[in-house]
Amino acid sequence: MAKIVVKKYMVQVYGKLVISGKYTMDDREVTDDIKFVPETYHEAVALWIAAYEASRGE
């Protein structure tokens, strides 16, 4: 099984896509229009979103 490497620049990309509603980290929300963030990125994306929203005062 190939090991998936987390690329730092993709964390921000996936984070912005989750915020915009184009991607999700909940497999129950996946549709033809909403894609799934690879599980390898879930923790890093969640942390990025939390930091992003904290910096915006949300």
C-alpha positions, 0 to 999 in steps of 0.5 A: 500500500502506497503511503500518502504524503501530506503536502503543506500547500494542499492543507490550505487548499482543502481548507478553503474548499471545505469552507466554500462547501466544495469539499467535505470531511464527512463522508455522509455529505459527499455528492456529485458536487461535493468531494471528500477530503482524503482522510490523511489530510483531515487532522491538518485541515481541521486545525487549519480551519480552526486557526483560520476562523480564530484569526478572523474572529469567528 
